[in-house]
Amino acid sequence: MKKFMEKCYKCGTNVKVDKSIKEGVALDCLKCPKCGEEYFTSSELVKFDIMTGKRKLVRKFGVLGDSTVMRFPSKVLKNYDIKPGDYGVFENRPEGILIKPIHAKDIS
């Protein structure tokens, strides 16, 4: 883990790289040896949310041949009536990528 801070914001003591167990999930953190305050990166907090089920619509990218793929939750596919053969139009947005489903029957 890369140190993103040097001193504890609470007491000013130098922090150390450590591990923490929260609700059964092991997380990397910076910990103050004096007061015990723990500091986590945003990626560790996202990992915690995923592992504890607090972010249910998160999916991991994978590889299939030479392509990068992502599986979609069946609930999302059902809500938007997405079927095999339909299309996804990608739009760049300041906050990330928006994928708009286009049904194959609407293109014909």
C-alpha positions as CSV (number, residue, x, y, z in Angstrom):
1,M,0.0,0.0,0.0
2,K,1.3,3.4,-0.9
3,K,1.3,5.9,2.0
4,F,-1.1,8.8,1.1
5,M,-0.5,10.6,4.4
6,E,2.3,10.8,7.0
7,K,0.7,11.9,10.2
8,C,-2.5,11.1,12.1
9,Y,-5.1,13.9,11.7
10,K,-6.3,13.2,15.2
11,C,-3.1,13.2,17.3
12,G,-0.2,14.1,14.9
13,T,1.7,10.8,15.3
14,N,3.3,9.2,12.3
15,V,1.0,6.5,10.8
16,K,2.1,3.0,9.8
17,V,0.9,0.7,7.0
18,D,-1.3,-1.9,8.5
19,K,-4.3,-4.3,8.0
20,S,-7.7,-4.0,9.5
21,I,-10.6,-6.5,9.7
22,K,-14.0,-4.8,9.3
23,E,-17.1,-7.1,9.3
24,G,-14.9,-10.0,8.3
25,V,-13.2,-8.2,5.4
26,A,-9.5,-7.6,5.4
27,L,-8.5,-4.1,4.3
28,D,-5.3,-2.3,3.9
29,C,-5.0,0.9,5.8
30,L,-2.8,3.4,7.5
31,K,-3.0,3.2,11.3
32,C,-1.9,5.5,14.1
33,P,0.1,3.5,16.6
34,K,-0.7,6.0,19.4
35,C,-4.5,6.6,19.1
36,G,-5.5,3.7,16.8
37,E,-7.2,5.9,14.2
38,E,-7.4,4.1,10.8
39,Y,-7.3,5.7,7.4
40,F,-8.5,3.9,4.2
41,T,-8.2,4.7,0.5
42,S,-11.4,5.1,-1.5
43,S,-10.5,1.9,-3.4
44,E,-10.4,-0.1,-0.1
45,L,-13.8,1.4,0.9
46,V,-15.3,0.3,-2.4
47,K,-13.8,-3.1,-1.9
48,F,-15.5,-3.2,1.6
49,D,-18.8,-2.2,0.1
50,I,-18.6,-4.9,-2.6
51,M,-17.5,-7.6,-0.2
52,T,-20.3,-6.8,2.3
53,G,-23.0,-6.5,-0.3
54,K,-23.6,-2.7,0.1
55,R,-22.8,-2.2,-3.6
56,K,-24.9,-4.8,-5.4
57,L,-24.6,-3.4,-8.9
58,V,-20.8,-3.6,-9.1
59,R,-19.3,-6.0,-11.6
60,K,-15.7,-6.8,-12.4
61,F,-14.2,-6.6,-15.9
62,G,-12.9,-9.9,-17.2
63,V,-11.2,-11.3,-20.3
64,L,-12.8,-13.5,-23.1
65,G,-10.3,-14.2,-25.8
66,D,-8.8,-10.8,-26.9
67,S,-11.8,-8.9,-25.5
68,T,-12.5,-7.3,-22.2
69,V,-16.0,-8.2,-21.0
70,M,-18.4,-7.4,-18.1
71,R,-21.4,-9.4,-17.0
72,F,-24.6,-7.5,-16.2
73,P,-26.9,-8.4,-13.3
74,S,-30.0,-10.2,-14.5
75,K,-32.1,-7.7,-12.7
76,V,-30.7,-4.9,-14.9
77,L,-31.2,-6.9,-18.1
78,K,-34.8,-7.7,-17.1
79,N,-35.6,-4.0,-16.1
80,Y,-34.4,-2.7,-19.5
81,D,-35.7,-5.8,-21.4
82,I,-32.2,-6.4,-22.8
83,K,-31.8,-9.6,-24.9
84,P,-28.9,-11.2,-26.7
85,G,-28.4,-9.4,-30.0
86,D,-29.4,-6.0,-28.6
87,Y,-26.8,-3.2,-28.6
88,G,-25.3,-0.9,-26.1
89,V,-24.4,2.7,-27.1
90,F,-21.6,4.2,-25.0
91,E,-21.6,7.9,-24.1
92,N,-18.7,9.6,-22.4
93,R,-19.9,11.6,-19.4
94,P,-17.9,13.7,-16.9
95,E,-18.8,11.2,-14.2
96,G,-18.1,8.1,-16.3
97,I,-19.6,6.0,-19.1
98,L,-23.3,5.8,-19.8
99,I,-24.5,2.7,-21.7
100,K,-27.8,3.1,-23.4
101,P,-29.5,-0.1,-24.6
102,I,-30.8,-0.2,-28.1
103,H,-33.1,-3.2,-29.0
104,A,-32.2,-5.0,-32.2
105,K,-35.8,-4.9,-33.3
106,D,-35.8,-1.0,-33.2
107,I,-32.8,-0.8,-35.6
108,S,-34.4,-2.9,-38.4
